[in-house]
Amino acid sequence: MFPIRDHNPSSRTPRVTWGLIAINVILYALTAPWGSDMETLWVYGALYPDLVTQGYWLHGLFTHMFLHAGLMHVAGNMLFLWVFGDNLEDQFGPLGFLVFYLLGGLCAAAAQIAVMPTSEVPMVGASGAIAAVMGGYMLLFPRARVDVIVIFIIFFRIFTIPAFVVLGIWLGLQLLSELASQGEAGVAYLAHIGGFIAGAAMALPLWMKRGGTGYWRRTHGLPPYPAASYTRTTIPVIIRRRR
């Protein structure tokens, strides 16, 4: 099951989201096996938990989230960022969203390192930062409509379901995968879980400032200005925000 789009237009162009996608794709193209000597950049930018716990290679805490280990790795991550990033950027603003994203990736890395501090396996990928975006999205827009594609062997079908179901299933799969792998898999599931929790925690002050459950009642769990709900009272607000 993969989300392919949501039904929630944002009120501004998500330039930071698009910029992050572009940077990740470009760096993957440069550091992929066909990138020749640029593979060295991948090795230098990866995160090595055992070195970080000794106080070395600290730059990897940030650089690892812009590198990927394969085409499906980068494609899957950028798909999730494209689906969920624009609405969160709309709420936090470009700079606020960038800080949110980077802190989410940092918290995700910290969660993985805390459990496996002596691991020598390099970590790369934007999954932790994007998991934070998903955690924030689930808190702010739990009933946002998301189209997902479900593949049945050689057939597929598209369903539209609430965001809390999509993201809840995703989080549940991460928990089950971590329990099944017992820390031996090549996927940093704990980073995904840690990033998701961190994203929800970072979005919590905004959610509470807007009224908590009262905010959900006012917006019905949707982004504040879905296209189908524009009214005479909301249109002027949208115009002022765009200015």
Salt bridges, closest charged atoms under 4 A:
ASP90 OD1 - ARG12 NE 3.24
ASP90 OD1 - ARG241 NH2 3.56
ASP147 OD2 - ARG5 NE 2.76
ASP147 OD1 - HIS7 NE2 2.80
